[in-house]
Amino acid sequence: MKKMNSNASKLKIIPLGGLEQIGMNITAFEYEDSIVVVDCGLSFPADDMLGIDLVIPDVTYLKDNIDKVKGFVITHGHEDHIGALPYVLKDVNVPVYATKLTIGLIEHKLKEHNLLKGTKRKVVKFGQSINLGQFRIEFIKTNHSIVDASALAIYSPAGIVVHTGDFKVDYTPVFGDAIDLQRFAEIGKKGVLALMCDSTNAERPGFTASEKTVGKTFDNLFEEHKNSRIFVATFASNVDRVQQVINTAYKFGRKVVVEGRSMVSTIEIASNLGYLNIPDQTLIEVDQLKNYPPEQQVIITTGSQGESMAALSRMAASIHKKITIGAGDTVIFSSSPIPGNEKAVTKIINELLRKGADVIFQDTHVSGHACQEEIKLIYTLVKPKYSIPVHGEYKHLRAQAKIAENLGIAKENILIMSSGDVLELSEERACVSGKVPVGGILVDGLGVGDVGSVVLRDRQHLAEDGILIVVMALDSYSGQIVSGPDIVTRGFVYVKESDQLMEEARVVVDQALWNCLDRGVTDWGKLKAATKDALGDYVWKKTKRRPMILPIIMEV
């Protein structure tokens, strides 16, 4: 990429994912011979990605510049910030720097992928800095819906960039200290080139409530539902929320069971590292539930987003091995639906209500992201020259741009970027100077990147119209049809009730093939094309559908 005509080198900021979407956060910071990568997240598949498990970022740019890449610096332990690490580290094997719990969660992932031995990891404390090539990165304490979240001050010869990570301002957090606003202010005094601030809640006015308020709500709900068994569904990663449920359960003399694989492993990691304080004999195994009456039980579970395979869905559908939810149970949804999941959540709520359970989903969740007033506070403390909204769809980035403008940042200094843009920054000017390849790589089972747009298009086609397979056998000497054509269908019509249609379709194919053979055409490609055309036209005329047609020719 061409350098701009200026003696001083420019700082390049290159988002490789995470802009104009929620999830898959990954941004490269480049100065001369050094690249530092902030976060390495995955995103979950959209509805039209049939059968895809997860989506990871395309890191071609990092692979092409591997000699420059000094390390990954991770802000916090959510999937959309750490989930792609095991996949990306296979190609870009550089050290990973993060706070204690975040490294704990990353190590759990690396262990599953057999990458623990080959990956360098370093635990960083708040207030500590690490030197990576031309950069110095300082970790600053923030609050979020997972413990140990940090903002980053990225010091480069071109100036300081402050990256908030996902954050909120919580003056009374459940665990640890409040956000280090003082440090933001001190860095602001030094002069900050750019602020990259979380935009997820930028459309919401006011402040995000403290996580502690949820604890009070739990106390009230447990008081109201003294005589029923209580289920609490929340995000596996929300350690503080789990802590509050455990606190309330202990107060009310209840035993707690944790269900859901991701929840169990997160809680294990958090308590081993000292981020969870569990009173003795409060946590019990699921098999011990039978020793306690329902009114002494609390089950914390995954599945608050209506995921079909999560513990809550299995309990609601009575296919969970050990626990079934029924009349007299109370289910508290301690989360809000992620955009796009509303239908799945409503479905499971209806299912639970049908079973006779009492379902509560108001006021039992607070967001982990800053609303407008907190965003204003950070801007006022940091006083950046440039504003670069991050984390969110375009509407969220726009909402933050508006906040920055109202705070007096010049319009031309507010930069809404797209993934793949290369932003060159210096005191004098900021401009997008090029593009790098970006995109989502689809992970399906163990296959990474082997399902692309063509395969997805075929899956879509099969899902919408089904498939017709035409099987025939040709004599290898004379080229004549020996058997068939036979038609097999899946997902097209119910064959037993469509005998006539299938019989006529067979005749149509038969005629098309004989026409070809009469003209002396024996090339398999042409025979297949003729079969497809004739059958496709006939089926469209009769049904107004276009199923996938696969002709199969065998030689005998």
N, C-alpha and C positions, 0 to 999 in steps of 0.2 A: 504494500500500500504506500502511496506517495506521502511524503512528509510535507507539511505546509511550510512555506518560505518564512522561516523564522529561526533565529539561532537556537533558542531554547527548545528542548524536546517537549512534546505534548503528552499529557496523560490521556490514554485512551480508555474509555469505558465501553465494554461490549457485552450487553445482555444476551446470553445464549438461550434464554427461556424465561418464563415467568411474567412477561409483560403482555398485556391484553388477555390474560387468563389468570385464573386462580390456580396456583400450583406450579410445579417444575421450575422453581427458582434457581437460577445459576447465572452469575455475572463475572466476566473476566475484567480485571484491571491491568492495564499494560503500560509500562514506561520503559522505553529503550529495550534492554535485554531481559526484563523481568515481567512475568505475568503471575498475578495472584488471583485465585478463583474464590469468590464468595458464594457459599452454599452449592448444593448439588442435589436437587430434589426431583421427585417424580410427580406425574399427575395421573389421575384416574381416568379411565377411558370414557369418552362421550357415548351417548346412546347408540350412535350409528357405527361404533367400532365393535362389531359383533365378535364376541369370543375373546376380545383382547383383555389381558389382565391389568396391565399398566403401561404407561407411556414415559419414556426417559428422553432426556435431551440429546440432540446430535452434537457431539463434541469434536467434530472434524477439525475445527479451528485449533483446539488445544492439541490434538494429535499432530497437526501440521507444525505446531510451534512448541513441541514437547521440550526442547532444550531451554526454553524460556520459563516454563511453568515451575514455580517454586513451591506451590502447595495449595491445599484447600483450606479455607478458613470458614468455619461453620457457625452460624448465629445461634441456632437452637435445634432441638431434636425432633421436630415434626417431619412427617414423611415428605411433605412438599419442599423440604430443605435438605434432608439427608437420604431420602429413599433411593436415589439413583447411584449413590456412591459405590455399592458393590459392583455395579455394571460398568461404571465409568473408570474405576480404579484399575480394571483389567487392562485398559488401554493407556490410561494416564496415571502411572503409578508414582504418585508424589506424596509427601507427608500430609497428614490431616491434623489441623489445630482446632480445638474447641474446649468448652468448659466441661467440668467433671461428668455431669449427668449426660450431656450430649455425647461425649466420647463413650460412656457406658452403653448408650443405645446404639451407637455406630458399631461398637465392638460386637454386640449381639448379632447385628446384621452380617458383619464380616465373618463371624464364626459360621453362620449358616451357609455362607458361600466359600468356605475354606480359604479365606484371604487374610486371616489374622496374622499369620507369620510374615507374610510378604508386605504388610502395610505399616509404615511408620505412623505412630500416633503420639500427639503431645497434648497433655491437659494444661489449659491456660487458666490462670485465675483472673478475676475482675481487676482492672487497674494495671494488669501486666501487659507488656508489649512484646511482640516478636518481630525480629528483623528478617525479611524475606527479599533478597536481592535489593532493589532500589526502594523497596517499601518498608515502612514500619507500621504494624497493625496493633492498635490498642483495643482491648476488650472493655466495654463499658456496661455496667449492670443495668438491665431493664426488667420490666415485668411483662409476662405473657401468660397464656393458659398452659404453659409447661414451665417447670422450674429451670433456672440456669440459662435463661435467654439473655443474649447480649446484643448491644449495638457495637458497631466498629468505627473507630476513627482510623482512616487510612491515610497515613502521611506519605506524600511523594514529593520529589523535588519540584513538581509543578504546583503543589498546594495540598491542602487537607480536604478529604472527602469524608463526610459523616454518613454512615449507612445505618439506619435505625434497626434493621431486621424487623421481625414482627414484634410489635410492642403495644403496651398501654401504660398509662401512668396510674399505678396502684399505690396509694399512700399507706395502705394497711394490708400488705400481702399476707397470705396464709403462711408461707415459708420464706425465711430469709429477709433481706432488706428491701426497702422501696427503691425505685429507679434512681440512679445517681444523677439527679438533675444538676447538681453542683458541677459535676465533671463536664456535662454538656455546655454549661455556661462558661467554664474555664476555656474549653476548646474554642467556643464561640469568640472569646476575647482575642485569641491568637489570630483569628481571621480564617474563615472557612470558605473554601472555593465552591463546594457543592454539597447539598444535602439530598440524600436519597431516602425518602421517608415512606413508610407503610401507608398504603391508600385504602386498605380493605373497607374501613368504616368511614371514609372521607365524606360520604353523603349524609352521615348521621350527625345532627347537631348535638351540642352538650358534651358531657363526659361519659366515659364508660364506667359503670359502677364497679366497686371493689369486689374482688372474688369473695371477701368475707361476708358480703350481704347474702350470698347463697347459703352460707352456713346457718344464718338466722332463719332463712326460709326452711331449711331442712329441719331445724329444731321445731318449728311450728307444725310442719307436716307430720313429723313423727309423733308429736303430741296429739294431733287430730286422729291419726290412724294407729292408735295404741294396740288395737285388737287384730290387726291384720299383718300378714307377712308383707315386707316391703322390698320391692325391686327398684334399683336405681340404674338407669341406662345412661352411660356417658361415653366420652371419647377415651380410648385406652390411654392416651398420652397425658390426660389432665390429672396429673399427680395430686395437685392441690385439691381438686374436687373430691378425689378418692379420700384424701386426708380428712376432709370435712365430713364426709359420710361416715367414716370410721369414728371421728370424734363424737358425732351425734349418736351413732349406734351405741358407743361405749356409755354415753350419758344415760341412755335409755335401757341399758342392760341387755343389749341385743348382741348376737354373734354375727360375724360377717363372713360371707363366702364370696370369693371372686371367681367369676366365670368368663371364659373367652380367652383364647390363646394369647392374643396381643396384650390384653389387660394383665394377665398373670405374669408374662415376662417383663412388662414395664414396671409393675409393682415390685417384682423381685429385684430388678436392677436398682430402682429408686430406694428401696429399703436397705439393700446392701451398702449403698453409698451414703446412707444417712439422710435422705431427703423425705423419708416418711417416718412418722413416729407412731408405731402401732402398739397400743397397750397390750400387756400380756394376756394371752388366752382370749383375745377378741376375734382374731382370724381363725377360722376353722376350715377343714376340708369338706368338700361337698358330701362325702359319705357320712359325715358326722351330723348332718342336718336332722336326721331322724331322731337324734337324742334330744332335740329341743322343740317345743311347741312353735307353731307358725308365728305367734306374736313376739317371739324372741329371735326371729331370723331377719337378716338383711342380705340380699344378694346384689352385688355390684356386677354389672354385666356390660359387654360390648353390644353393639347393634342398635345404637340410638339413631342411626341413619337409615334404618329399615333394610340393611344388607341381608340378603336372603340366607347366607350361610352363617351369619353371626349368631352368638348364643341366644340373644333375645328372640330372634325370629324362630329359632328352633324350639325354644320353650313355648312360644305362642302357638306354634303349629303342632305341638305335642310330639315332636320328633327328637327332642333332646333326651339323651340317655337317662338323665337322673332327675331333672326338674321339669315340672309342668306348671304353667300358670293357669289358674282357674278362679272361680268365684271366691270372693273374700280377699283376694290379693290386691295390693296397691302397686301400680307401676309409675315411677316418676321418670319422665324424660328430662334429663339434665343436660340438654344441648339444644341447639336450634338447627333446623334442617340446612344442610349445605345447599346452595342454589342448585336446582336440578334434582334434588332428592326428595322434594316435597311429596310426590306421589307415593314413593316407597314408604315414607314415614306415616302418611295418612293411612295407607293400607294396613300397616302393622297395628296402628292405634285402633282401627276398626275391628281387626281380628281379636285384639285384647278385650275390647269392650264386649264383643260377642261372647267371649268366654266368661263374662261376668266380672272381669277385673275392673278396678277403679283406676282411671288413667289421669295423670296430672302432668301438664306440660307448660303451665304458665309460671313465670317468675322463678324458675329453678335453674336458670342459666344466665351467666353474663359473658359478654364477648371477651376475647383476648386481644382485641385490636382497639387502637385509639380512635375516638370520635373527634369531631372538629376542634373542640376546645383544646384537647391534648396535642393535636397536630400544631395548632397555633402556638402552644407553649414551647414546643420543641423548636419551631422556626424562630421564635423570639429569642430563645437562649442561644441558638447556634448562629443566627444572622448570616445565612449563606449568601454568596453572590449569585449562584445558580441553584435553581430548584429542579430536581429530577424525580418526579413521582414514580414509585415502584410498587410492586405487589398489588395486582388487581386488574380487572377488566378495564377497557378503555373508559367507561363511564366513571369508574372510581378514580382513574388517573386524572381525568378532566376535573372532577370535583376537587381534588387536591390542588390542581393548577389554579383553580378559582380562589381557593383559600390563600395561596401564596401571593396571588395578584392583589387580593384585598389587604394583605399585610405589607404591600408596598414594593414587592419584588417586580422589577421591570418585566414587561410581557416577553420581551425577546430573550430574557434570561431564564424563562420557564420552559423546560425541554421535555416534551412528551415523546418518549422513544418507543420503537418497536423492537421486538427480539431480532437480533442480527445486525442492528445499526451499530456503526463504529462512531462513537462520539469523541471528538478530539477537544480537549479542554485546556485552556491556559487562562491566566489573569485577563488577557486582552479579549479573547473571544472563545466562543464555543460553536462547533459546527459538526454536522454528521458528514463524515468524509468517505464513507463507503459502507459496504455490507459484507457480512461473512455468512457462510452457510449455516442455517439453523433449521430446526424442525423436530418433530416428535418421532422417536424410534419405538415401534410397537413391540411389547413383550407378550408372547402368547405361550404359556407353559414354560418350557425350557428354551424356546426359540426366541432369540433377541434379534429383531430386525429382519426375520425371514418372512414376515407377513407385511406386505406393503399395500399400496393403494389398489393394485390389480386384484390381489386376493380379497381385500375388503369389498371391492366392487362385486366380485363373484359371490361372496357371502350374502351381500345385500340382495343380489339378483335371486339367489337360491331362496332367501328368506321371503322375498316378495312373491315370486311366481313359481317356485319349485323347479323340478328338472324332469326332462324326458330323455331316456337312454334308448337308442335304437341299436339293436344287436343283429348282425347278419354274418353269414359265412359264405366266402367265395371259393370256388374251385381254383386251385393254383394254376392248373394248366389251361382250362377253357375260359376262366374268368367269369363263369356263370354263377348265379346265386344258388347255393346248395340248400341253405336253410335260412329262415327268417324272411323279411325283417320282423323281429319281435320288439315290442315297445314296453319298457319298464318305466314306471313313473314314481316319483316321490314328491310329496308336497305340491302336487298340481291339481289333480281331481281325485275323488274317492272312486277307485277303479270299479268296485262292485256295482256302483250305480251308473257307471258311464261306459258300459260295454259297447254301446253303439258308436260313441265318439272314438273309442280306442280302435275299434274294428275299422272304422272309416279312415282313421289316421294311418293304420297299417296299409290299407289299400293305396292311399295317396303316396306313401313312401315307396311301395312296391312299384307303382306306375313310374314314378320318377326314376327309380333305379333301372327298370327295363328300358325306358327311353334312352338312358345313357348307354346301356350295354348294346342296344340296337345300333346306336351311332358309333359303336366301337370304342367308347370311352371306358378304359379300365384303370385309369389313374385313381388311386385311393383318395387323394386330396379332392379331386373333382367329384367323385362319388359322394364323399362326405358333404361337400358344399351343396350339391343338388338335394341331398336328403334334408339338410338344414333348411334350405330355402323353401322346399315344397311343404315340409311339415310345419315350419314357422308360419307360412302364409295361411295354411289350413286352420291351425290352432287359433291364430289371431282372428280369422273370420268367425270361427265358431264360439270362441270364449272371450275375445278381447283381452287375452293375456299373452305375455311373451316369456314362457319358461325357458330355462337354459336347455339347449338341445345338444346331446353328446352322441354322435354316431360312432359305433365301435365295429370295425370290420375284422373278421378273423379269416385266416387262410386254412383250407383243409386239403 
